[in-house]
C-alpha cells in the first residue's frame, strides 16, 4: 500500500511541475498590468478613442470645478 501512496504523491508532484510550464495555467497565472488604451484600440478607431478620452477628461474636470 505504501508503494501506491508514494507513486500517487510522485504523480501529484509531477503534475504540479507541469502546471508551472503550461502558459495560462492557474499555477503560473500572475496578474499583469493592462493598458486600457491598448485594449480599446482593438475595439474602436484611434480618432474615436482619443475623442472619448478627451470627453472623459473634460467630464471629470467639469465635475471637480463645481
N, C-alpha and C positions, 0 to 999 in steps of 0.2 A: 504494500500500500504506500509506503514512503517513497518508492520509486515513481509512482504515479503522481503524487503530490509534488515531488521535486521537478518532474517533467512539466507539469502544469505551470509551476512557478517560472520555469525557464521559458516556456512559450509566452507567458504573460509579459515577461521582461523583453523578449524579442519583439512582440507586438508593440509595446511602448516605445522601443527604439525605432521601429519602422514608422510609427506615427510622427516622430520628430522629423523624419526625412521627407514626408509627403507634404508638399505645399498646400496650404489651406486647411490642413487638419487642425483639430482643436488643440493638439499638443503644441503646435508651432505657431498658432494664430496669435499675433500680437497687434494691439490697436496701432494704427498708423495715422498720422495727420492727413487729412484730406482737404484739398483745395476746392472750396465750393465754386470758385470761379472756373476752375478746370472742369469740374463736373458739369457745370451749367453750359459750358461750351459745347458739350455733346448734345444738348437739348435745344439750344436757341442760337441764332446768329450772333456774331460779335457785336454788331450795332445794337441789337435788341438787348443784349446782356449789359453793355455799357449804359444804355438808356435806363434800364431797370435799376442799375446800381446807383446812378445819379438821382433817380426819383426816390429811391430808398434813403439816400443820404439827406436829401432835402427834406423829406418827411421827418426824419429823426431830428434834424436841426430845427425844423419848424416847431416841433413839439417841445424841444428844450428851451427855445427862446420865449415861450409863453409864460 
